[in-house]
Amino acid sequence: MRNKAVTKAYYLDQLGFQRVGSQDYPDYLMVKKDAVELHFFLFPDLDPLQNYGQIYLRTEEIDRLYQYFLERKVAIHPNAPLETKPWGMREFSLLDPDHNLLTFGQSTL
């Protein structure tokens, strides 16, 4: 993360995550949603256009999650709206403020 306040606002206010722990570390952020916990470290020199950070999150409620993000006006990656992929996964993706790619998927098999 380049800016802790921006990352924190995106994950908590837009995506619905919660802070983890009571200790606030200036260069570190921990958030969680359901069974997923994400950790971020401060990297102010990160060039978002050169960032290749990505995670894949499996869910059993992909349609509900997608609708939840749409209702909160979360920007869906323009090249990755919700769709069923040839490999049997129903997926969509987001880019966070630092261009970390978040792909959410549910098996259709």
Secondary structure as UniProt FT lines:
FT   HELIX           4..9
FT   HELIX           10..14
FT   STRAND          18..19
FT   TURN            26..27
FT   STRAND          28..33
FT   TURN            34..35
FT   STRAND          36..41
FT   TURN            44..45
FT   HELIX           48..50
FT   STRAND          54..58
FT   HELIX           62..71
FT   TURN            72..73
FT   TURN            78..79
FT   STRAND          83..84
FT   TURN            86..87
FT   STRAND          89..95
FT   TURN            97..98
FT   STRAND          101..107
//
